[in-house]
Amino acid sequence: MASDRLKVELATYEQRKDELVAQNAGKFVLIHGTEVLGTCDTYEDAVKSGYEKCGLSKPFLVKQICAVERVQFITQGSSACPS
């Protein structure tokens, strides 16, 4: 299942979140397994770095480092995306 693939990376982010926020808030972190591979200023740079370091076959997580996660609400009747 796709949602199970990055559980380790998400757990790693949560474990290291305070440290990441203190040092790199607003940047994008690259995580593979339990290892933080680095941070980048942009999402695109982090994804590029992920493919360079992990290749195409290994999963990795790119996530913006935020002290408070933004919540987005989507309702069933939303017309934001036409069908």
C-alpha positions, 0 to 999 in steps of 0.5 A: 500500500502506498501510504505504508511506504513512507511510514519510517520516513514520516516517523523519522521526521517526527522524531527529529522535528524539533531539531529540524525546525530549530535549524532549518525552518521553512526549508525542505528535508530529504529523508530515506529510512531513518536517515536525514540526508540533508536539507534544501532551500526548494522542493525541486532541489530536494527532490533532485537530491533525493533521486541523486542519492537514492535512485529511482527504486528507493523511497524517500521523503521530501517535506517542508520543515514547519513548526505548525503543519497547515491543515487544508479542508476539502469538502465533498461539494467543493468546485475547486477542481472541475471533474 
